[in-house]
Amino acid sequence: MRIAVLASHEGTTLQAILEACASGAIAGRVVAVISNNAESGALRRAAAAGVPGHHRSSKTHEDPDALDAEIARVLADSGAELVVLAGYMKRIGPRALARFGGRILNTHPALLPKFGGQGMYGLHVHRAVLAAGERTTGASVHVVDAEYDTGPVLAQREVEVRRDDTPESLAARVQTSERALLVETLSAIAAGRMALPPPGRRD
């Protein structure tokens, strides 16, 4: 399975995917990495692994439609069969969504539909979980659609919320679970044990 990854920051989730592909845990390989941050760790990790890396952002393409078209082109030229958003902090545009509809996956650090939506990312999610007094949170892998965190959920894993948790301590445990869940999900898709839902389906 040919996987393209979009990432904005350090690229720890990308690294987990690269290592899982190298070990055979995922029957696939990463064929392209796109980052909106020219200095991202994700691009450095891609280079170290011999994977083509691409910086595409408002700095390379000022017009949002042109940027969307360029990202769709890079993904298509890579031959990607599946696209993974691994800590990618930008919204996917309509051109890329149309071209790869139903084949773009994202991870979310909560049990969707809880604590999802615009503005719910990173520590904002974990602060909200703690403020709500939740005893359990977790990680989700879902298909990306035109809205924030509303696409079909493919897999989830629960994480206990401890009495002494801070947003940072909870984030650390959820992130570990999130990476493992993503690798397991990609492995299942590549091996044919999990099918992606038809584009447009939300349940």
HELIX and SHEET records of a PDB file:
HELIX    1   1 THR A   12  SER A   23  1                                  12    
HELIX    2   2 GLY A   41  ALA A   48  1                                   8    
HELIX    3   3 PRO A   64  ASP A   77  1                                  14    
HELIX    4   4 PRO A   94  ARG A   99  1                                   6    
HELIX    5   5 LEU A  123  ALA A  131  1                                   9    
HELIX    6   6 PRO A  167  ALA A  190  1                                  24    
SHEET    1   A 7 GLY A  53  HIS A  55  0                                        
SHEET    2   A 7 ARG A  29  SER A  35  1                                        
SHEET    3   A 7 ARG A   2  LEU A   6  1                                        
SHEET    4   A 7 LEU A  82  LEU A  85  1                                        
SHEET    5   A 7 ILE A 104  HIS A 108  1                                        
SHEET    6   A 7 THR A 136  VAL A 143 -1                                        
SHEET    7   A 7 VAL A 153  GLU A 160 -1                                        
END                                                                             
